[in-house]
Amino acid sequence: MLDTTLVMEWVGFAVRWVHVITGIAWIGSSFYFIALDLGLRPEAGAPKGVNGAAWQVHGGGFYHIQKYMVAPEQMPADLTWFKWESYATWLSGFALLVLVYYLGAAFFLIDPEVADLPVWGAVMISVGSLVFGWLAYDLICKSRFGDDNRRLMIGLYVVLVAMAWGYTQVFTGRAALLHLGAFTATIMSANVFLTIIPNQKIVVADLIDGRTPDPRYGKIAKQRSTHNNYLTLPVLFLMLSNHYPLAFASSWNWLIASLVFLMGVTIRHWFNSHHARSGNPRWTWVATAVLFAVIVWLSSLGQPQRDAEAAAMTPAAAPFAQAMAFAEVTDIVLGRCSMCHAAEPGYEGIARAPKGVLLETPQQIASEARRIYVQAGMTHAMPPGNLSFMEPDERARIIEWYRSVNG
């Protein structure tokens, strides 16, 4: 008999694996080329148009790299493009958004106590916000406001802070931070797909036709590439934030996310200065440490207040609460899981419920039916190390309960 829940778990694993692999490829090439670009130096006897060169050693060999500020006089016979890493990362990331947050909207995307949205409405807000992000960013960059890059970066930061707050007003805390990451990643990938690569193709077409390429296309592409460079680290944090309830389940999750963007700037500034050999700005270490300390402090201010007993049973969770074995499963979960998965965990060393999952009431247990089935029924992932000594027959009862509804 086909277990659709387990099949979907493995589909999610496969897509997530693709996302991680392509993300490593994209971020790795981005970091490499930024470091390379900043490390270029003038070279005597270089061909016409060469702006700088670098010698590098890796893997037992030496590499001599030259950069043309606009383009070489003739089109090279073999040209490598760096674009599919970006496209594949965004496509796999959006596929994960669909699998986890759209198909599982009732569990992961919608919190009725934040905004009681229909599934279709929440999905429309999600998709619409990603489209809005690119259109707003692109218009700002092309406007007169965008002529000053420093002013532009400040303006974009204000937009990101506004979106961080806005997402927390409509989605769960977990979904809000993940969407802020998707919002930013969409801008980054669209930069590659709609600006950087098209501009490079214009230059290539000019070379093929014997025309002198316009340097402004390279200048625009360079600006967008720089933005991507400074946005990469915050996106990584936001994509991993669903593992850390201290970040996403805090009352100040939007402000934590906003400060993470500033940490991304300070960290990347140090690396960029180091690669450019323009000094060692130690102030960035201090600034990063202070920002992180503020984030830790904000996370200690507590979770949003929820009336767990009064929480409404969602339509998706109701069948699990009505199943015959639910009372027995509730006792199992309360006895084996709720010491950690509680608003105030009783297990020493755990400050917040792992992944923000609360299992203290029947409503909460019914809402987390799928996770309980996968983590404590089909696998022995929970309790970790079986610290609470969950018995095999208890796991079997959880499986029976879940399959009685979703067989």
C-alpha positions in Angstrom: 0.0 0.0 0.0 1.4 3.4 -1.0 2.0 5.7 1.9 1.6 9.2 0.3 2.9 11.0 3.4 6.2 9.1 3.2 6.4 9.6 -0.5 5.9 13.3 -0.1 8.6 13.4 2.6 11.1 11.8 0.2 10.0 14.2 -2.6 10.6 17.0 -0.2 14.0 15.6 0.6 15.0 15.2 -3.0 13.9 18.8 -3.9 15.7 20.1 -0.8 18.9 18.3 -1.7 18.8 19.8 -5.2 18.2 23.2 -3.7 21.2 22.8 -1.4 23.5 21.6 -4.2 22.5 24.3 -6.6 22.7 26.9 -3.8 26.2 25.9 -3.0 27.2 26.2 -6.6 25.6 29.6 -7.0 26.9 31.1 -3.8 30.3 29.5 -4.3 30.7 31.0 -7.8 29.4 34.4 -6.6 31.8 34.6 -3.7 34.7 33.5 -5.9 34.1 36.1 -8.6 33.6 38.9 -6.1 36.9 37.9 -4.4 38.5 37.6 -7.8 37.2 41.0 -9.0 38.4 42.8 -5.9 41.8 41.1 -6.0 42.6 42.2 -9.6 45.7 44.3 -10.1 47.1 46.2 -13.1 49.5 44.1 -15.1 52.3 45.4 -17.3 52.1 44.3 -21.0 48.4 43.2 -20.6 46.3 43.2 -23.8 44.3 46.3 -24.7 41.1 46.6 -22.6 42.4 44.5 -19.7 41.4 46.2 -16.5 43.3 43.9 -14.1 44.8 40.5 -13.7 45.5 37.9 -11.0 47.6 34.9 -10.5 46.1 32.1 -8.4 47.2 28.6 -7.4 44.8 25.7 -6.7 44.8 22.0 -7.2 48.5 21.8 -8.0 48.3 24.3 -10.9 48.7 28.0 -11.6 45.9 30.2 -13.1 46.5 33.5 -14.9 43.2 35.4 -15.0 42.6 38.7 -16.8 39.5 40.9 -16.8 38.3 43.1 -19.6 36.5 46.1 -18.3 34.0 46.0 -21.2 34.9 43.2 -23.5 37.9 41.9 -25.6 38.2 43.1 -29.2 37.0 39.7 -30.6 34.5 37.2 -29.4 36.3 34.3 -27.7 35.8 30.8 -29.2 34.7 29.2 -25.9 32.8 31.3 -23.4 31.5 29.9 -20.0 28.3 31.4 -18.7 27.5 31.4 -15.0 23.7 31.4 -14.8 22.1 28.0 -14.3 23.4 27.8 -10.7 21.1 30.8 -10.0 18.1 29.6 -12.0 18.2 26.1 -10.5 18.5 27.4 -7.0 15.4 29.6 -7.4 13.4 27.0 -9.2 14.2 24.3 -6.6 13.5 26.8 -3.8 10.1 27.8 -5.2 9.3 24.1 -5.6 10.1 23.6 -1.9 7.8 26.6 -1.1 5.0 24.9 -2.9 5.6 21.5 -1.3 6.0 22.7 2.3 4.1 26.0 2.6 1.4 25.9 -0.2 0.4 22.2 0.0 0.9 22.3 3.8 -0.6 25.8 4.2 -2.9 24.9 7.1 0.0 23.6 9.1 3.0 25.8 8.2 1.7 29.0 6.4 -1.4 30.1 8.1 -1.8 31.0 11.8 -5.5 31.9 12.5 -4.4 33.9 15.5 -2.3 36.1 13.2 -4.5 36.3 10.2 -7.4 33.9 9.5 -6.7 33.5 5.8 -8.1 31.0 3.3 -5.4 28.8 1.8 -5.8 30.4 -1.7 -5.6 33.9 -0.2 -2.4 33.1 1.7 -0.8 31.5 -1.4 -1.8 34.6 -3.5 -0.2 36.9 -0.9 2.9 34.8 -1.0 3.3 34.7 -4.8 2.2 38.4 -5.1 4.8 39.5 -2.6 7.6 37.8 -4.6 6.5 39.5 -7.8 6.1 42.8 -6.0 9.6 42.5 -4.5 11.3 42.3 -7.9 9.2 45.0 -9.6 9.7 47.4 -6.7 13.4 46.7 -6.5 13.9 47.0 -10.3 12.0 50.3 -10.5 14.0 51.8 -7.6 17.3 50.8 -9.2 16.3 52.3 -12.5 15.0 55.5 -11.0 17.0 58.7 -10.2 17.0 57.5 -6.6 19.1 54.6 -7.7 21.9 56.8 -9.2 23.5 57.0 -5.8 24.4 53.4 -4.8 24.7 54.2 -1.1 21.3 55.9 -1.0 19.9 53.0 -3.0 21.1 50.5 -0.5 19.6 52.4 2.4 16.3 52.6 0.6 16.3 48.9 -0.2 17.0 48.2 3.5 13.9 50.1 4.5 11.9 48.1 2.0 13.3 44.8 3.5 12.4 45.9 7.1 8.9 46.8 6.0 8.5 43.4 4.4 9.9 41.7 7.5 7.2 43.3 9.6 4.5 42.8 6.9 5.1 39.1 6.6 4.8 38.6 10.4 1.3 40.2 10.2 -0.1 37.6 7.8 1.9 34.3 8.2 3.2 32.1 10.9 6.6 33.2 12.4 8.3 30.3 10.6 6.7 31.2 7.2 7.3 34.9 7.7 11.1 34.6 8.0 11.2 32.0 5.2 9.2 34.3 2.9 11.6 37.2 3.7 14.4 34.9 2.5 12.4 33.9 -0.6 11.6 37.6 -1.3 15.3 38.5 -1.2 16.4 35.4 -3.2 13.8 36.2 -5.9 15.4 39.7 -6.3 18.8 38.1 -6.5 17.9 35.4 -9.0 15.9 37.9 -11.1 19.0 40.2 -11.1 20.8 37.4 -12.9 18.0 36.3 -15.2 16.5 39.7 -16.1 19.5 42.1 -15.9 23.0 40.6 -15.6 22.7 37.9 -18.3 20.7 40.0 -20.8 23.2 42.8 -20.5 26.1 40.3 -21.1 24.3 38.9 -24.1 24.0 42.5 -25.5 27.8 42.8 -25.2 28.3 39.4 -26.8 26.0 40.4 -29.7 27.9 43.6 -30.3 31.2 41.7 -30.4 29.8 39.2 -32.9 28.5 42.0 -35.1 31.8 44.0 -34.9 30.4 46.8 -32.8 32.0 48.4 -29.8 30.1 47.4 -26.7 28.5 50.1 -24.5 30.2 50.1 -21.1 27.0 51.0 -19.3 25.6 47.5 -19.6 28.6 46.2 -17.6 28.2 48.9 -15.1 24.6 48.0 -14.4 25.4 44.3 -14.2 28.2 45.1 -11.7 25.8 47.1 -9.5 23.3 44.2 -9.4 26.0 41.7 -8.7 27.2 43.8 -5.8 23.7 43.8 -4.3 23.6 40.1 -4.6 26.9 39.8 -2.8 25.6 41.7 0.2 22.3 39.9 0.3 23.6 36.3 0.2 24.4 35.8 3.9 21.1 37.1 5.2 19.3 34.8 2.8 21.2 31.9 4.1 20.2 32.7 7.7 16.5 33.2 6.7 16.4 29.9 4.8 17.8 28.1 7.9 15.7 30.0 10.4 12.9 27.4 10.4 15.3 25.3 12.5 15.6 28.0 15.2 12.4 29.0 17.1 14.5 31.5 19.1 14.5 33.5 15.8 11.2 32.8 14.1 9.0 32.3 17.2 10.1 35.4 19.0 7.8 38.4 19.5 10.5 40.4 17.7 11.1 38.0 14.8 10.8 40.8 12.2 13.3 43.0 14.0 15.7 40.0 14.4 15.5 39.4 10.6 16.1 43.1 10.0 19.3 43.1 12.1 20.5 39.9 10.3 20.6 42.0 7.1 22.9 44.5 8.8 25.1 41.6 10.0 25.3 40.4 6.4 26.6 43.9 5.4 29.3 44.0 8.1 30.5 40.5 7.5 30.7 40.9 3.7 32.4 44.3 4.1 35.2 42.7 6.0 35.6 40.0 3.4 35.4 42.5 0.5 38.0 44.7 2.1 40.3 41.7 2.8 40.0 40.6 -0.9 40.6 44.1 -2.1 43.7 44.4 0.2 42.3 47.7 1.3 42.8 47.2 5.0 41.4 45.2 7.9 38.3 47.0 9.1 38.2 45.5 12.6 35.2 47.6 13.5 33.1 45.1 11.4 33.9 42.4 13.9 32.7 44.6 16.8 29.6 45.7 14.9 28.7 42.1 14.0 29.2 41.0 17.6 27.0 43.9 18.9 24.2 43.1 16.4 24.3 39.4 17.3 24.1 40.3 21.0 21.1 42.5 20.4 19.5 39.6 18.4 20.1 37.2 21.3 18.6 39.7 23.7 15.5 40.2 21.5 15.0 36.4 21.3 14.9 36.3 25.2 11.9 38.7 25.3 9.6 35.8 24.8 7.2 34.3 22.2 4.0 35.9 21.1 1.2 35.2 23.5 -1.2 32.5 22.5 -4.3 31.3 24.1 -3.6 27.6 23.5 -6.8 26.3 25.0 -9.0 28.7 23.0 -7.3 28.1 19.8 -9.7 27.0 17.1 -9.3 23.5 15.5 -8.3 24.0 11.9 -10.2 22.0 9.2 -7.1 20.0 8.4 -6.5 19.0 12.0 -10.1 18.2 12.9 -10.2 14.6 11.4 -7.2 13.6 13.5 -8.9 14.9 16.7 -12.0 13.0 15.9 -10.2 9.7 15.2 -11.0 6.9 17.7 -7.4 6.5 18.9 -6.9 10.2 19.5 -7.3 10.2 23.2 -4.7 7.5 23.6 -2.3 9.2 21.2 -2.8 12.4 23.2 -1.8 10.7 26.4 1.3 9.2 24.7 2.4 12.6 23.3 1.8 14.4 26.6 3.8 11.8 28.4 6.7 11.4 26.0 7.0 14.7 24.1 5.4 17.7 25.9 8.2 18.1 28.4 10.2 19.7 25.5 7.5 20.8 23.1 5.9 23.3 25.5 5.7 27.0 25.9 7.9 26.6 28.9 9.9 23.4 28.4 10.6 21.4 31.5 13.6 19.5 30.1 16.9 21.0 31.3 18.9 22.9 28.7 16.0 23.5 26.3 14.9 27.2 26.3 12.3 27.0 23.6 10.2 24.2 22.0 12.2 22.6 19.2 11.3 24.1 15.9 8.5 26.0 17.7 6.3 22.9 17.8 4.0 22.9 20.9 2.3 19.7 22.0 0.5 20.6 25.2 -3.1 20.5 24.1 -5.3 18.3 22.0 -5.6 21.1 19.4 -1.8 21.3 19.1 -1.3 17.6 18.9 -4.0 17.2 16.1 -2.4 20.1 14.2 1.0 18.4 14.3 -0.3 14.9 13.3 1.9 14.6 10.2 5.1 15.5 12.1 4.2 13.2 15.0 3.6 10.3 12.5 6.9 10.8 10.6 9.1 11.8 13.6 7.8 9.5 16.3 5.9 6.8 14.4 7.6 5.8 11.2 11.0 6.8 12.4 12.7 7.1 15.8 13.8 10.7 15.3 11.7 11.8 18.2 12.1 11.7 21.1 15.8 12.3 20.4 17.8 9.3 21.7 14.5 8.1 23.0 15.1 10.0 26.2 11.5 9.7 27.3 11.5 5.9 26.6 8.7 5.8 24.0 7.7 2.1 23.6 7.4 0.3 20.3 3.6 -0.3 20.9 3.2 3.5 21.4 4.8 4.2 18.1 2.6 1.6 16.5 -0.5 3.3 18.0 0.6 6.7 16.5 1.0 5.0 13.1 -2.5 3.4 13.4 -4.0 6.7 14.5 -2.6 8.7 11.6 -3.4 6.1 9.0 -6.9 5.8 10.2 -7.4 9.3 8.8 -4.8 9.5 6.1 -4.5 5.9 5.0 
